[in-house]
Amino acid sequence: MGLVHVLPELPGPAAWRAWTAIAVVLAATMALPVTLLMGMSLVMPNAAPMALPVVLSMARWGRHWLAWTMLAAIAGTGLTAARAGTRMAEVPPVEREGQVMTLTGRVGSLPQRTAGIGGVDGWRFILDVDPAAVGEGAPPRVLLSCYQMPLPPRAGERWRLDVKLRRPHGLMNPHGFDQALWMLDQDLPAAGSCRSKGQQRLEAGGFGIDALRQTMRDAIDRQLGERRDRRGAGVLAALSLGDQGAVNAADWGLYRDAGVSHLLSVSGLHVTMFAWLAGAAAGWAWRRSARLCLWWPAPRAAMWIGVVAAGLYALFSGWGVPSQRTVGLLAILALLRQAGARWPWPTSLCAAAAGVCAADPWALTQAGFWLSFCAVALLMAADHRADPGWRGALRNAWHTQWVVTLGLAPLTLLLFQQLSIVGLVANAFAIPLVSYVITPLAMLGTLCPPLWTLGAWCVALMNTMLEALRVLPLAVWHLPWPTAGAQALGLLGGAVLAMPWPWRLRLGGLALCVPMFWPVLERPAPGHLELWVPDVGQGGAAILRTAHHAMVFDAGPSWGPGSDAGQRVLLPLLWGLGERRLDLLMVSHADQDHLGGAASLLAAMPVARRLGAVPGGEACWRGQRWTWDGVGFEVLSPMAEGDTRQTRKEARRNATSCVLRVEAAGRRVLLTGDIESPQEARLVREDGEDGLRSEVLVVPHHGSRTSSTMAFVRAVSPQVAVVQSGYLNRFGHPKPDVVARYAVAGALLLNTVDCGAWRWRSDRRSLPVNHCERATRRRYWLRVPAGVRPDPSDLPDVPDLAGDLASTPEPDPAEALPPGLPP
């Protein structure tokens, strides 16, 4: 009973501070099961209730607020861990992966058109599976990628589809996007691809909020169907429906570089404006009726109608984190006004944060959660009071923009590894244009469709101004990854800069940001090499760094227009390592799974030299050599141009792959592209074991049977063999007999599917598996990293055969980010 009577004991500010602390503890402890290591999170649901006797004992001893705090911690950890366990239980077992299941269900999201390989368009949408199929073992919701559908799918329709399922899995690179976590957050226990046959629409109609959103989306498309208005249609759909997938990848890049991408989501400002308009209209109508005013005062009715309208608009527009935060704050303020109480802003904000975390614990992993709440906290803490008149309004707008931009700069840099230098100027005109012109036009277009055309013209004007800013020198500032200490100091410095304190104190905040903005770069010592083998799916890519030089060998695959490994993986990795230019871009051959990301690299950073299949580059031939900082590089294949020993069969693109040998401090790395058995045999004849023996080998052709002959594997005799392949790729790479050959040779075989990005340095000796990204980021929703080194005595005899020729691997669209997610 002591817990019930705790409020009267701490009246006034002490009570607010205590309740604020409890809300913070509740939100913070919900983050523990989200971020804990694999295994530790599994004991949370059982460990949390065991602490209840301790809480009750504290209540009997009179330690009420401590008991409340512990109770909040128990609720946060226990409930979140229990929900995580429930969601993980819905993930299909490994045995189901790759199997074809017939699923019947409703389209539960706005379908997004995707550009597939070879120009074949497809659709990406969520299928809510019928309960009967779920009872038979099917997952309740599936993220589907479907091509060659007989009819375009629409939200609310029922379909019967033959689906090949896979568990949540994505590329795993340092500071990169975690698709498995995103699917867990979205309550998507499985992904799948539809077979071209067996696609049948059962019901054409639809109902519910998603069907209404689809109707509005179709109306926007009809009004702005011309090609010149497609960009405007995407922005209007994003602002009114929360359909961020309607904005194409190129425009997302523009908005991100200009620092205005936050405006393209349904933000708190939009929800608040909608609530104010709905409340004002409801109050005006309410006052027209004396009976209604006698029943309930018009101001209170307008207030609650505005809150309900804000909730409906947030639900209609996708229920994002900013919308949740705003609706929570509006509801708290309305309740306080109804009760005649006043809470300090920290208590209200922390209560809203705790409410958002209770509804969706994985919101803590979203950048929007931190940007949204930190922006509001900065504005409230700054406590700026504007002067009256239009000059005061302009001064207030400038102060608001300055506080948010300056205070959030370290957080933006931490979350996105880039900072828009032109963002202050871009937001100065984009915020009022989007908030007070484009967003109202997007909403009012539902009643008057021609307003959408006017809104599209405003979007075109905004895009033109942003494109002019993006081409300015140093428009976007990419910074290396700072250390944890530098991150903490930078966040504190940003908050100090935004406070209404004397400038001498603010300059101290600027000094705190210095370690984050200019971090110490870690580079190999002279004579040593650092090798990165990133996770690019079914493709090839590697980054090699010496003390003062950097090169990229192969640029990974392309997944479609505006999406490739160069943009998604290599550039963020290079920028995070502190590289601003490349001394060499070398592409082994012209297949798209090795060349696909080259254009993005060439467009984003200067490249001193191009070699191999790079557009505009010189060909690579055996005998090319160079030395960087005491590290030797030599091309071993293909043979010199005009060599009569090169047969027509060997003139295939795979056969002309550049092979690069790198030697640093007596340790060797061999990069092989997609060479096949004839080229391997020639290398064995020309170089022998002395020339080929290497500690690290990037396995040829992703582990295809066309390569990795026993003679070549024995000649190289690698300690570590790294395979770059796609998850459940349709080629079956690496082939089992190829895996067996490396095991017989005593090599540790690492596959980027299980390992993620892999890092190796010639000046360090440690277990190779410890340098896997999945080993350093062990979470319960990720695959366990694995090294393959079985006992050769347990393996059957492996014939020394090259195997049947396989076609050149094509990029796997399943490795790309899900549509609807801003890049």
BALUM-877241 format. One record per residue (C-alpha): x, y, z; residue in three letters. Coordinates in steps of 0.001 Angstrom, whole numbers, padded with zeros to 6 digits, always signed. Example, Ala and Ser with C-alpha at 12.3 -4.5 7.8 and 13.67 -1.06 7.14 Angstrom:
residues 2
+012300-004500+007800ALA;+013670-001060+007140SER;
//
This chain:
residues 823
+000000+000000+000000MET;+002989+002307+000478GLY;+003418+002592-003291LEU;-000072+003959-003643VAL;+000440+006760-001130HIS;+003802+007933-002395VAL;+002573+010982-004318LEU;+001607+013093-001282PRO;+005025+012549+000287GLU;+006902+014481-002421LEU;+004799+017430-003547PRO;+005927+020100-005966GLY;+009260+020057-007820PRO;+010575+017026-005955ALA;+007688+014928-007244ALA;+008217+016125-010821TRP;+011909+015298-010658ARG;+011165+011851-009275ALA;+008521+011060-011885TRP;+010857+012322-014612THR;+013586+009993-013348ALA;+011154+007061-013296ILE;+010089+007748-016894ALA;+013742+007912-017970VAL;+014496+004618-016199VAL;+011492+002978-017855LEU;+012601+004100-021329ALA;+016259+003268-020699ALA;+015646-000230-019387THR;+013522-001015-022428MET;+016691-000513-024464ALA;+018526-003290-022618LEU;+016821-006302-024265PRO;+017076-004518-027625VAL;+020852-004105-027398THR;+022006-006960-025156LEU;+024193-009757-026416LEU;+022727-012967-027690MET;+021764-015293-024865GLY;+021689-012649-022109MET;+018405-011282-023429SER;+016792-014706-023185LEU;+016917-014691-019371VAL;+015272-011263-019053MET;+011616-012437-018896PRO;+012493-014871-016075ASN;+014941-012656-014185ALA;+012734-009557-014059ALA;+009795-011053-012051PRO;+012270-012518-009558MET;+013074-008957-008429ALA;+009468-008233-007416LEU;+009959-009409-003782PRO;+012815-006904-003459VAL;+010534-004123-004676VAL;+007801-005035-002209LEU;+010341-005133+000609SER;+011524-001634-000286MET;+007920-000420-000223ALA;+007516-001829+003318ARG;+010743-000116+004401TRP;+009481+003239+003200GLY;+011811+003492+000197ARG;+008888+004321-002058HIS;+010589+006159-004881TRP;+013379+003615-005070LEU;+010736+000918-005276ALA;+008960+002781-008054TRP;+012257+003101-009944THR;+013003-000597-009648MET;+009461-001409-010677LEU;+009948+000716-013807ALA;+013205-001134-014535ALA;+011500-004505-014119ILE;+008635-003460-016377ALA;+010991-002098-019028GLY;+013299-005106-019241THR;+010732-007823-018663GLY;+008032-006618-021044LEU;+010435-005785-023848THR;+012297-009079-023553ALA;+009014-010987-023489ALA;+007822-009196-026625ARG;+011161-009878-028302ALA;+010810-013559-027493GLY;+007295-013581-028932THR;+008433-011982-032173ARG;+011454-014242-032531MET;+009163-017263-032061ALA;+007315-016194-035225GLU;+010481-016390-037329VAL;+010264-019512-039524PRO;+012751-022287-038714PRO;+015855-022742-040816VAL;+014368-025862-042435GLU;+011591-023745-043988ARG;+014015-021438-045800GLU;+014024-021965-049540GLY;+010833-024018-049449GLN;+007818-022926-051484VAL;+004638-022310-049494MET;+001209-021319-050793THR;+000090-018311-048752LEU;-003272-016582-048781THR;-003709-013180-047220GLY;-004369-009472-047609ARG;-001988-006818-048843VAL;-001230-004962-045602GLY;+000769-001989-046896SER;+000975+000371-049822LEU;+002730-001665-052552PRO;+005943-000117-053862GLN;+007056-000557-057441ARG;+010656-001776-057656THR;+013071-001886-060570ALA;+014400-005390-060938GLY;+017351-006884-062734ILE;+017151-006750-066509GLY;+014533-004020-066518GLY;+011788-006264-065059VAL;+009637-004246-062663ASP;+008278-005803-059537GLY;+006342-004997-056391TRP;+007320-004967-052725ARG;+004551-005155-050113PHE;+003552-006730-046814ILE;+001171-009684-046869LEU;-000978-010270-043777ASP;-001348-014039-043877VAL;-004735-015590-043141ASP;-005047-017039-039590PRO;-005693-020534-040941ALA;-002303-020564-042687ALA;-000605-019142-039585VAL;-002030-022035-037577GLY;-000333-024427-040003GLU;+003103-022904-039410GLY;+003191-019935-041784ALA;+004483-016584-040464PRO;+001720-014048-039726PRO;+003287-011279-041864ARG;+005687-011518-044789VAL;+007630-008861-046704LEU;+007223-009986-050305LEU;+009077-009214-053510SER;+006972-010214-056510CYS;+007723-009940-060219TYR;+005552-010532-063285GLN;+002329-010159-061315MET;-000811-010467-063466PRO;-002286-007282-061933LEU;-000789-004469-059862PRO;-001480-005264-056181PRO;-003395-002769-054058ARG;-003682-002445-050291ALA;-006568-004458-048834GLY;-006781-007003-051672GLU;-006635-010740-050998ARG;-004123-012803-052967TRP;-003011-016410-053168ARG;+000725-016624-053849LEU;+003387-019311-054054ASP;+006190-017907-051917VAL;+009760-018961-051184LYS;+010453-017837-047610LEU;+013640-016669-045920ARG;+014429-015531-042408ARG;+015276-011860-041732PRO;+018766-011255-043045HIS;+020664-008334-044525GLY;+024124-007075-045234LEU;+026265-006535-042137MET;+028907-003823-042343ASN;+030362-001416-039745PRO;+027819+001248-038764HIS;+025593-000039-041577GLY;+021888-000637-041863PHE;+020644-003740-040014ASP;+017794-005126-042081GLN;+017096-007959-039628ALA;+016582-005432-036822LEU;+014385-003296-039068TRP;+012197-006320-039841MET;+011980-007151-036137LEU;+010917-003575-035411ASP;+008274-003700-038155GLN;+006975-007070-036856ASP;+008005-008842-040072LEU;+009206-012337-039093PRO;+009976-013398-042672ALA;+010670-012174-046178ALA;+009873-013976-049376GLY;+009897-013940-053143SER;+006908-014905-055245CYS;+007108-017507-057942ARG;+005970-016302-061349SER;+003287-018996-061424LYS;+000521-019386-058892GLY;-000223-015672-058434GLN;-003966-015159-058132GLN;-006037-012258-056837ARG;-008996-013553-054825LEU;-010718-010290-053816GLU;-010347-007002-055636ALA;-011861-004805-052939GLY;-010318-003668-049701GLY;-011209-002106-046378PHE;-009502-000461-043457GLY;-006991+002348-043167ILE;-004552+000864-045681ASP;-007312+000643-048294ALA;-008201+004305-047695LEU;-004538+005249-048032ARG;-004381+003287-051285GLN;-007402+005173-052623THR;-005762+008493-051830MET;-002469+007331-053332ARG;-004258+006388-056550ASP;-005950+009786-056626ALA;-002577+011549-056353ILE;-001199+009404-059173ASP;-004193+010191-061388ARG;-003869+013924-060762GLN;-000080+013974-061221LEU;+000358+011142-063661GLY;+002541+013051-066098GLU;+006229+012249-065963ARG;+007171+015820-065068ARG;+005107+015624-061856ASP;+006256+012218-060627ARG;+008758+013730-058207ARG;+006086+016005-056794GLY;+003635+013126-056471ALA;+006139+011181-054376GLY;+006712+014077-051966VAL;+002976+014761-051613LEU;+002322+011091-050879ALA;+005113+011061-048287ALA;+003733+014136-046500LEU;+000071+013165-046541SER;+000226+009359-046288LEU;+003629+008701-044766GLY;+004457+006776-047960ASP;+008194+007476-047976GLN;+008777+004797-050582GLY;+007030+007031-053120ALA;+010100+009321-053111VAL;+012720+007930-055477ASN;+016280+007161-054400ALA;+017789+010094-056312ALA;+015526+012582-054526ASP;+016308+011010-051156TRP;+019975+011584-051924GLY;+019252+015235-052732LEU;+017269+015813-049530TYR;+019845+013996-047421ARG;+022769+015989-048827ASP;+020851+019254-048358ALA;+019955+018358-044780GLY;+016167+018507-045265VAL;+015279+014804-045360SER;+013589+015148-041950HIS;+010923+017316-043606LEU;+009798+014505-045896LEU;+008320+012459-043070SER;+005131+013215-041220VAL;+006728+015208-038404SER;+005468+016598-035134GLY;+004970+019997-036730LEU;+002636+018524-039327HIS;+000623+016600-036733VAL;+000389+019637-034465THR;-000728+021849-037343MET;-003408+019325-038310PHE;-004601+019138-034681ALA;-004780+022937-034467TRP;-006766+023212-037705LEU;-009150+020425-036665ALA;-009571+021922-033185GLY;-010189+025421-034546ALA;-012809+024156-036995ALA;-014467+022013-034317ALA;-014497+024911-031833GLY;-016100+027216-034398TRP;-018825+024640-035146ALA;-019323+023800-031456TRP;-020026+027417-030569ARG;-022877+027503-033074ARG;-024904+025194-030778SER;-025992+026456-027335ALA;-027011+022948-026268ARG;-023533+021564-026999LEU;-021871+024444-025156CYS;-024046+023802-022093LEU;-023191+020089-022253TRP;-019425+020656-022659TRP;-017471+023917-022953PRO;-016350+024690-026493ALA;-012612+025127-025613PRO;-012461+021675-023999ARG;-014363+020080-026873ALA;-012074+021722-029438ALA;-009027+020543-027487MET;-010084+016890-027397TRP;-011347+016856-030966ILE;-007931+018212-032023GLY;-006169+015431-030091VAL;-008384+012758-031655VAL;-007859+014284-035122ALA;-004100+014289-034562ALA;-004212+010617-033593GLY;-006261+009685-036664LEU;-003939+011641-038957TYR;-000868+010021-037389ALA;-002450+006582-037777LEU;-003469+007348-041366PHE;+000059+008506-042223SER;+001866+005423-040988GLY;+002241+006027-037210TRP;+005898+007014-037280GLY;+007971+007888-034217VAL;+007586+011696-034601PRO;+003834+011229-034904SER;+003738+008979-031841GLN;+005732+011503-029825ARG;+003502+014389-030859THR;+000227+012572-030212VAL;+001556+011467-026815GLY;+002539+015002-025871LEU;-000794+016429-027041LEU;-002686+013801-025056ALA;-000632+014484-021905ILE;-001119+018243-022195LEU;-004853+017772-022764ALA;-005159+015509-019724LEU;-003220+017982-017572LEU;-005386+020882-018700ARG;-008510+018819-018116GLN;-007303+018039-014573ALA;-006158+021596-013947GLY;-002542+020540-013361ALA;+000731+021769-014819ARG;+003694+019516-015423TRP;+007193+020806-016206PRO;+008289+020159-019769TRP;+010938+017512-018838PRO;+008284+015401-017121THR;+005870+015700-020057SER;+008581+014903-022614LEU;+009934+011952-020636CYS;+006416+010614-020135ALA;+005843+010807-023893ALA;+009165+009018-024504ALA;+008241+006280-022041ALA;+004858+005909-023747GLY;+006465+005588-027192VAL;+008912+002989-025849CYS;+006131+001046-024167ALA;+004204+000919-027436ALA;+007287+000142-029557ASP;+010541-000673-027684PRO;+012453-000920-030966TRP;+011761+002762-031591ALA;+014929+003293-029552LEU;+016910+001920-032493THR;+015481+004474-034938GLN;+017252+007707-035724ALA;+013884+009492-035839GLY;+013279+008766-032148PHE;+016437+010543-031017TRP;+016244+013397-033504LEU;+012597+014057-032672SER;+012850+014037-028886PHE;+016215+015804-028778CYS;+014936+018589-031048ALA;+011939+019224-028796VAL;+014113+019065-025670ALA;+016558+021598-027112LEU;+013780+024016-028060LEU;+012148+023736-024651MET;+015442+024078-022792ALA;+016458+027124-024847ALA;+013227+028834-023644ASP;+013331+031640-026221HIS;+010610+034289-025967ARG;+009998+036093-029234ALA;+009376+039788-029518ASP;+005940+040862-030776PRO;+005368+041770-034404GLY;+006644+040387-037677TRP;+010248+041111-036776ARG;+009854+039069-033626GLY;+008344+036237-035657ALA;+011321+036259-038037LEU;+013756+036415-035120ARG;+011981+033517-033425ASN;+012073+031426-036609ALA;+015790+032113-037031TRP;+016481+031255-033376HIS;+014515+028004-033643THR;+016374+026968-036779GLN;+019725+027919-035277TRP;+019127+025987-032049VAL;+017943+022828-033812VAL;+020668+022874-036455THR;+023496+023601-034037LEU;+022308+021385-031207GLY;+021544+018380-033410LEU;+024705+018603-035541ALA;+026713+016133-033382PRO;+023767+013746-033157LEU;+023202+013926-036922THR;+026875+013230-037494LEU;+026759+010296-035094LEU;+023683+008747-036734LEU;+024477+009347-040400PHE;+028270+009929-040535GLN;+027690+013094-042558GLN;+026756+016703-041945LEU;+025153+019064-044434SER;+027062+022349-044385ILE;+024370+024024-046507VAL;+021629+022634-044255GLY;+021118+025887-042369LEU;+020431+027796-045595VAL;+018402+024952-047108ALA;+016186+024610-044052ASN;+015675+028358-043872ALA;+013453+028241-046966PHE;+012523+024523-047001ALA;+010950+024439-043524ILE;+008356+027175-044141PRO;+007778+026000-047724LEU;+007158+022386-046714VAL;+005372+023063-043420SER;+003093+025939-044398TYR;+002607+025456-048137VAL;+003349+021972-049494ILE;+001973+019959-046549THR;-001371+021858-046381PRO;-001715+021491-050157LEU;-001037+017749-049836ALA;-003805+017452-047223MET;-006345+019780-048840LEU;-005843+018066-052199GLY;-008106+015317-050887THR;-010997+017797-051075LEU;-009756+019724-054129CYS;-007411+017625-056351PRO;-006099+020604-058403PRO;-004303+021729-055251LEU;-002009+018731-055703TRP;-000835+020197-058983THR;+000034+023440-057209LEU;+001831+021420-054549GLY;+003864+019601-057222ALA;+004973+022960-058647TRP;+006154+024006-055176CYS;+008071+020738-054855VAL;+009763+021419-058209ALA;+010748+024892-056992LEU;+012201+023451-053777MET;+014128+020782-055689ASN;+015647+023391-058008THR;+016885+025461-055067MET;+018265+022417-053239LEU;+020117+021190-056334GLU;+021768+024608-056644ALA;+022971+024346-053047LEU;+024217+020770-053340ARG;+026732+021603-056063VAL;+028480+024160-053853LEU;+031962+023184-052601PRO;+031922+021302-049278LEU;+028114+021144-049302ALA;+028265+017811-047462VAL;+030846+017010-044810TRP;+031660+013309-044335HIS;+033585+012538-041159LEU;+035329+009385-039895PRO;+033836+007285-037132TRP;+034603+008911-033770PRO;+035402+006950-030631THR;+032780+006442-027922ALA;+034383+009113-025745GLY;+034426+011614-028609ALA;+030768+010864-029300GLN;+029755+011554-025700ALA;+031731+014821-025618LEU;+030265+015899-028963GLY;+026669+015318-027847LEU;+027297+017265-024654LEU;+028950+020055-026636GLY;+025992+020327-029007GLY;+023596+020719-026073ALA;+025827+023405-024508VAL;+025980+025331-027791LEU;+022181+025430-028004ALA;+021610+026697-024463MET;+020810+030399-023792PRO;+024068+030875-021914TRP;+026885+033427-022294PRO;+029072+032883-025330TRP;+032129+032094-023237ARG;+030301+029005-021976LEU;+029079+028127-025455ARG;+032638+028258-026751LEU;+033384+025582-024177GLY;+030696+023476-025828GLY;+032381+024045-029180LEU;+035638+022792-027697ALA;+033853+019629-026538LEU;+032848+018931-030151CYS;+036418+019066-031481VAL;+037290+015363-030831PRO;+034130+014318-032676MET;+034567+016621-035655PHE;+038300+015919-036002TRP;+038826+012376-034727PRO;+042201+010662-034655VAL;+042510+008407-037721LEU;+043831+004867-037333GLU;+046002+003784-040267ARG;+048431+000900-040815PRO;+052058+001523-039971ALA;+054540+001884-042873PRO;+055202-001491-044458GLY;+051860-002940-043330HIS;+048481-003509-044968LEU;+044859-003301-043867GLU;+042310-005351-045830LEU;+038549-004953-045628TRP;+036293-007547-047280VAL;+032841-005948-046946PRO;+029521-007759-047055ASP;+028082-006884-050471VAL;+025953-009970-051020GLY;+026427-011877-054280GLN;+029346-009858-055613GLY;+032951-008908-055060GLY;+034589-005910-053368ALA;+037630-005212-051196ALA;+039339-002162-049699ILE;+043125-002121-049226LEU;+044871+000586-047177ARG;+048502+001342-046440THR;+049997+004127-044342ALA;+049182+006847-046913HIS;+047301+005147-049770HIS;+043968+003442-050381ALA;+042501+001403-053223MET;+039319-000492-054002VAL;+039500-003864-055759PHE;+036091-004523-057349ASP;+033093-002343-056542ALA;+030334-004814-055731GLY;+026965-005400-057411PRO;+024157-003145-058574SER;+020660-003910-057272TRP;+018768-001590-059582GLY;+018541+002093-060505PRO;+019927+004264-057708GLY;+020976+001331-055522SER;+024373-000359-055635ASP;+027134-001550-053331ALA;+029284+001473-054063GLY;+026643+003824-052688GLN;+025292+001619-049888ARG;+028427-000106-048610VAL;+031776+001087-049978LEU;+031338+004849-049724LEU;+030091+004822-046090PRO;+032937+002456-045208LEU;+035565+004615-046930LEU;+034251+007819-045355TRP;+034087+006165-041954GLY;+037733+005150-042291LEU;+038669+008735-043124GLY;+039344+008268-046851GLU;+038576+011273-049047ARG;+040179+010037-052260ARG;+041247+006782-053878LEU;+044709+006236-055275ASP;+043423+003341-057378LEU;+040097+001836-058408LEU;+040696-001608-059885MET;+037817-003721-061231VAL;+038771-007279-062085SER;+036274-007732-064950HIS;+033113-006242-066410ALA;+030443-008415-064753ASP;+027903-006274-062904GLN;+028420-008059-059594ASP;+031963-006627-059573HIS;+031500-003425-061600LEU;+028045-002325-060411GLY;+029199+000145-057740GLY;+032044+001751-059708ALA;+029964+004648-061056ALA;+028917+005690-057535SER;+032534+005643-056370LEU;+033726+007706-059319LEU;+030952+010264-058806ALA;+031478+010665-055057ALA;+035261+010933-054634MET;+038345+011668-056746PRO;+040186+008622-058111VAL;+043817+009051-059148ALA;+044120+005914-061305ARG;+041731+003451-062913ARG;+042749-000095-063765LEU;+040928-003062-065217GLY;+037284-002899-066308ALA;+036680+000597-064888VAL;+035212+002919-067541PRO;+038037+005008-068949GLY;+040720+002942-067215GLY;+043791+001136-068512GLU;+043806-002633-068902ALA;+045566-004792-066313CYS;+048222-007262-067492TRP;+050606-009646-065850ARG;+053763-007962-064662GLY;+052326-004614-063536GLN;+053923-003696-060206ARG;+053947-000802-057775TRP;+054889-000148-054161THR;+053043+001973-051591TRP;+054615+002698-048211ASP;+056718-000464-048315GLY;+053818-002705-049427VAL;+054226-004474-052799GLY;+051418-004924-055334PHE;+051696-007144-058434GLU;+049212-008218-061135VAL;+049506-011947-061901LEU;+046759-012307-064525SER;+045610-011952-067305PRO;+048554-012608-069574MET;+050046-009841-071690ALA;+047948-008612-074603GLU;+048667-010535-077787GLY;+049884-013628-075954ASP;+049159-016503-078393THR;+048745-018935-075484ARG;+045434-017303-074543GLN;+042736-019379-076223THR;+039322-018209-077341ARG;+037720-019996-074387LYS;+039988-018053-072047GLU;+038834-014759-073572ALA;+035587-014968-071593ARG;+035036-012128-069150ARG;+035643-014331-066122ASN;+038873-015580-067665ALA;+040170-012033-068114THR;+039765-011234-064425SER;+042629-009293-062887CYS;+044465-011233-060163VAL;+046299-009087-057610LEU;+048948-010265-055155ARG;+049798-007988-052226VAL;+052764-008555-049895GLU;+053276-006701-046608ALA;+055790-007601-043889ALA;+056222-011088-045364GLY;+052470-011826-045334ARG;+050496-012160-048577ARG;+046961-011531-049774VAL;+045636-012890-053091LEU;+042602-011296-054799LEU;+041312-013382-057701THR;+038087-011948-059170GLY;+036184-014655-061074ASP;+039037-016660-062603ILE;+038175-020221-063548GLU;+040052-023513-063672SER;+042122-022796-066869PRO;+043446-019549-065388GLN;+044139-021255-062068GLU;+046122-023966-063846ALA;+048162-021347-065709ARG;+048920-019484-062478LEU;+050100-022740-060888VAL;+052407-023383-063886ARG;+053730-019815-064099GLU;+054158-018957-060406ASP;+054209-022266-058588GLY;+053701-022619-054865GLU;+056363-020054-054027ASP;+054606-017356-056049GLY;+051032-018207-055084LEU;+051307-019156-051404ARG;+049267-016572-049456SER;+047935-016258-045961GLU;+044615-014742-047105VAL;+042742-015709-050280LEU;+039534-014136-051534VAL;+038003-017279-053049VAL;+037610-017148-056856PRO;+034126-016833-058349HIS;+032302-016853-054984HIS;+032998-020564-054481GLY;+031698-021798-057838SER;+032620-025246-059188ARG;+034271-023519-062130THR;+037109-022458-059814SER;+039067-023496-056698SER;+040612-026614-058193THR;+042531-028782-055742MET;+045866-027952-057400ALA;+045241-024215-057032PHE;+044051-024510-053432VAL;+047121-026539-052500ARG;+049436-024086-054260ALA;+047957-021079-052440VAL;+047575-022999-049160SER;+045700-020152-047454PRO;+045198-019947-043731GLN;+041987-017953-044299VAL;+039776-018221-047398ALA;+037020-015613-047664VAL;+033902-016191-049776VAL;+031675-013281-050842GLN;+028250-014678-051639SER;+024593-013780-051270GLY;+022237-015168-048653TYR;+020433-018197-050112LEU;+021777-017214-053546ASN;+020269-019101-056454ARG;+023685-020422-057545PHE;+024302-022344-054333GLY;+027661-020615-053739HIS;+029888-021729-052186PRO;+029466-025269-053519LYS;+029851-028072-050949PRO;+032723-029736-052807ASP;+034559-026402-052964VAL;+034097-025983-049200VAL;+035485-029484-048741ALA;+038614-028681-050787ARG;+039520-025756-048562TYR;+038856-027871-045486ALA;+041190-030576-046792VAL;+043863-027875-047312ALA;+043455-026804-043664GLY;+042026-023355-044443ALA;+039515-021510-042299LEU;+036660-020702-044676LEU;+034741-017497-043849LEU;+031578-016622-045742ASN;+030364-013006-045588THR;+026845-014411-045192VAL;+027836-015646-041727ASP;+030727-013299-041017CYS;+029570-009975-042420GLY;+032362-007535-043229ALA;+035816-008938-042394TRP;+038927-006974-041454ARG;+042542-008200-041597TRP;+045806-006385-040747ARG;+049324-007565-041449SER;+050630-006127-038159ASP;+048232-008126-035966ARG;+047831-011831-035313ARG;+044571-013014-033769SER;+041725-015391-034537LEU;+040323-014351-037936PRO;+036730-015033-036897VAL;+037053-012355-034201ASN;+037290-009723-036926HIS;+033882-010598-038376CYS;+031319-007811-038041GLU;+028720-010303-036841ARG;+031108-011412-034099ALA;+031480-007866-032789THR;+027755-007141-033138ARG;+026260-010277-031577ARG;+022516-009862-031121ARG;+019731-012367-030747TYR;+018192-011465-034122TRP;+021428-012008-036105LEU;+023018-015151-037477ARG;+025873-016618-035449VAL;+029267-016123-037168PRO;+030819-019375-038178ALA;+034183-020556-039449GLY;+034418-023809-041374VAL;+037396-026028-040521ARG;+036154-029648-040285PRO;+038471-032560-039634ASP;+039820-033770-043013PRO;+039553-037364-041818SER;+035776-036976-041629ASP;+035505-035804-045249LEU;+035081-037993-048312PRO;+037640-037952-051099ASP;+037215-034816-053153VAL;+037843-035174-056885PRO;+040061-032550-058474ASP;+037457-031385-060950LEU;+036521-027895-061982ALA;+032885-028866-062239GLY;+030352-027733-064748ASP;+030577-024131-065939LEU;+028213-021780-064138ALA;+026829-018621-065573SER;+028149-015328-064271THR;+026324-014443-061035PRO;+023812-011676-061275GLU;+023078-009228-058463PRO;+020507-010462-055985ASP;+017692-007905-055504PRO;+016938-009351-052061ALA;+020174-007843-050757GLU;+018949-004274-051376ALA;+017242-002195-048713LEU;+013461-002562-048515PRO;+011543+000059-050486PRO;+009878+002662-048354GLY;+012946+003099-046204LEU;+014790+006382-046785PRO;+018401+005835-047849PRO;
//
